[in-house]
Amino acid sequence: MLKTALTVAGSDSSGGAGIQADIKTMTLNGVFAMSAITALTAQNTTGVRAIMEVTPEFLAQQMDAVFEDIFPDAVKIGMVSSDALIRVIAERLRYYGARNIVVDPVMVATSGASLMKTDAVSALTELLLPLAAVTTPNISEAELLADMPVRSASDMEAAAEKISRQYGCAVLLKGGHSINDANDLLWADGKSQWFEGERIDNPNTHGTGCTLSSAIAANLAKGCTLPEAVSLAKKYISGALSAMLDLGHGSGPMDHAFAINGKHK
C-alpha cells in the first residue's frame, strides 16, 4: 500500500518552496502527498512580497479533512507565522496521535525576510518541537533556538544537543558554507552523527530546506529509521541540485528534481 504524508505549510506562488516543493518532493520520493495550507504568500526566488494567513478555524478544518479520511504516515510542518495557527496544529496533531512529525522551523526566508512573529517562536518551542520526531533548523534558526552563537562544527554539536535536550526531539542541524560546506549534524538519542554533503556550485537553492525536510518525512513514512531517512534525503537533494536546470532568475531544487525524472519538457 502506498504510504502517505501531510505537509502543513505556506504556499509559494513561484513553486520552488513551501507546499509546492513539499508535494513534489514527497511524490518523487514515493509517497502520496497531502497538504494543509497555513498561508498564501506572494513570493519568488528573490523575496517575499506579501503573506496572507488562513484562519485557525480553516486550518483545523483542513487537517481534520485529511486525518479523518487518509491518515498520514508522516507529517511535515513548514512555515507557520502566528501563535494561533501553531496552537491549532499542535492540538490537532495531539488529538489524532500523529506520528513521524518533522518540524522545519521556518523563521527567516533565504532572502532575509522574517516569516514568523515573535509570539509564534514561543509557541513553536513550547508546543510543536516536543511533538516532533526531528526538527531541521539551519544555522541562524539554531542560534535562536539554542540561544547561542554557532560558528564552528563544535558549536553545531553543542547547539544541537542543547535543542534536543531542551525540547525532547532529535535535531538535524543544517550546516552552511561558512562553517563546513554542506555537512549536516544529526543529534538523536544522546549522540551525534555527521552527514557529509556534496558542495555543489549552484546558485538556485530556493526551497532547499523545504525539500530536505519533506524528503525526510517521506522516508520516515516508508518506514526508514531517522538516520536512513536523513541519508536518503541528503542524496536526493544533491541529485536535484546537480541537475543544474535553470528556469529563470533562480529556480529551486524541486525544479531540478523534475528534470532528473524527465518531467520537464
N, C-alpha and C positions, 0 to 999 in steps of 0.2 A: 504494500500500500504506500502511496506517495505521502511523504511527510509534509508537514505544514509549518509555516512561520508567519508571525504577525509583526509588522512594523508600525510603531506608534511614533509619528514624527511629522515634521513640516513638509510641505510641498515645495519643490524647487522648479520654478517656471522654465528654467533653462535645461532641465532634465539631467544634469550631471551629478546632483547631490540629493539629499532628502529622500522622500518616499520613492521618487522615480529611480534613483540609484539603488535603493534598497530592494525594490521589486525586481529590477533587472538582475541584481546580484543573486538574490535568493533563487530566482528562476534558473539562472545559469549554473547555480550550484545544486540543482536537482531537487528543490522543494517547491511546494505550492505557496505562493506569496499572497498575503492579505494585508490590508492597511487600515489604520485609524488615523485620520489627519488632525494634527494639533493646530496647524496654522497654514494659511496660504502666504507665500512670500513672492514678492516681485524681485527676482534676483537673476544674476548671471555670474559668469566666472570672475567678474571684476568687482562685484559688490552687491549688497542687499539694499534695495530701494525702499521697500515697504513690507510690513508684516501685518497680517490681519488674522487674529486668533479666532478659533471656533469657541463657542460657549462650553463651559464644563458639562452642561447637560447633554449637548450634542456629542461631545467626545465620549461620554459614558454610553450613549445610545449606539455609537459605532462599535465600541468594544463589546457591548452586550450582544449586538447582532452577530459578531464574529464568534465569540465564545459559546453562544447558545446553539450554534449551527455547526461550525467547523473548528473544533478545539485545537489551538495551535500547539505544536510540539516545541516551539521556541518563540520567544518574544524579544524583539529588539526595540529599545527606547532611544529615540534620537532627540531632535530639537523640541524642547518644551520650555516656553519662555515665561510662564507665570506660575505662581504658587497654587492657584486654584486648580489649574489643569493637572499639575503634578499630584495633588491630593486625590483627584478623581482617578488618575491612572493607578496610583498605589492601592486605593481602596478596591478598585475592580480586580486588580491582579491578585490581591489577597482573597477576595471573595471567591474567585474561580480557582484558586490554587494553581496559578500559572507556574510553569516550570521553564528552566533554561532561559532565564532572563538576562539579556545583555544590555547594559546601560552605557550608551555613548554620551558622556556629559558635554553636550554641545553648548559651550558657553560663549565662545568667540568664533566668528567666521574666519576663514583663511585670510580674507580681505581686511580683517581687523574690526569688523562691525560687531557690536555686542548683541548676542542673541538670547540672553537670559537676564531677567530682572533680579535685583538683589535678594528679594524675599524668596524667589524661586530657587536660588542656590541653597538656602537653608532647608527648604522643603525637599530638594533633591537628596541632600546628605542625610536628612532625618528619616525620610520615608521610602525613597527609591533604592538607594545603594544597599540598605540591609536586605532587600529582596533579591538583589542581583546575584547571578552565578559569577559574573565578571563585569567589571567596568573598564572602559578603554580610554582613559584620558591621554591627551597629548601633554607636552612638557608644561605649557602655560596653565592648562587645566589642573595638572598635578600640583603645581605650585600653589594654586588656590585651595585645592582640597587638602593638601598636606601642610599648608601654611609654612612653607619653607622654600628657599631658592633651590633650583635644580640646574646645576652647571656641569655635572660630570656623570659618568656611569655609576660611581658610588653614590652620588646624590639620588640617582634614579632608584637604586636599590633601597635607600633609606626612605624615600618618599613613598614608593610602592608598598613597602612594609607598613609604614605608618597609616596609609589609607586603608589597607587591608585589615589591620588590627582595629582601627577606629570604627570602621563601618561594616565589618564582618563579611566582606566579599573578596573574591580574587581580583587582582588588578593586572591588566595588560597596559603597561606604560609605554607609549609610543615614543621612540627616540626621534631626534632631529639631527640634521646635517651638522649643526654647530656642536653636537656632543659626540655622536657615534654613528654618523651616517644613518642608515635605515634600520638599525638594530633595535628590537623591542624587548622589554623585560616583562615576563610573567611572574607575578608573585602569587602563589596559591599554596594552601595547606602549610604555611610557615616556611616555605622555601622558594628560592628564585630559580628561574630558567630563562636563559637568553635565547632569542630567536634572531639569527643574523638575517639581514635583508640585503638584497642586491641593490646597490646605488645605481639608479637609472637617471641619466641626464634627460629628463623630460619635464618641460615647464607646465604641462597640462595635468595638474594634480587636483583640480576642483572635485570635491566629493570623495577623496581618498579615504577619509575617516569613516564616512557613512558606509562605503563599500566594504572596508575591513570588518567593521562590527557586524554588518549584515551577513557576510560570509561566515563569520564565527557562529552566528546564530543558526544559519543554515546547516552547518556541520554538526552543531550540538543537536539540532532537530533530528539529524540522521543517526544519532547515537554515538558520535565521536566523543572521546574524552576531551577535556578542555585543552590540554597540550596538543592533541591531534587536531582539534578544531582550529587552533591558532596557527599551527604549522601549515595546514592546508590553505587557510585564508591568506597567509603571507605569500605562499606560492601563487595563489590566484591573482593577488594584487601585482606581483612582479610581472606575471604574464600579461596582465592588462596594460600596464604602463609600457612594457617592451614593444607593444604593437605599434606605438608611435603614430596613431591616427590623429589627424588634425582636422577638426570640423570647422574651425574658425579661430577666434581670439584665444580660447583656452578650453578646449573640450575636456571632459572628465574621464576618469578611468573606466567608467562603465561603457563609454563610447568605444574605448579601446577593446574592452572585453567583447563587445558585439562584433568588432572587426575580426577578432580571433576566431569567433564562432561562425564567421561567414554571413553575418546578417546585415551588414552594410552593403548597399548597392551603389 
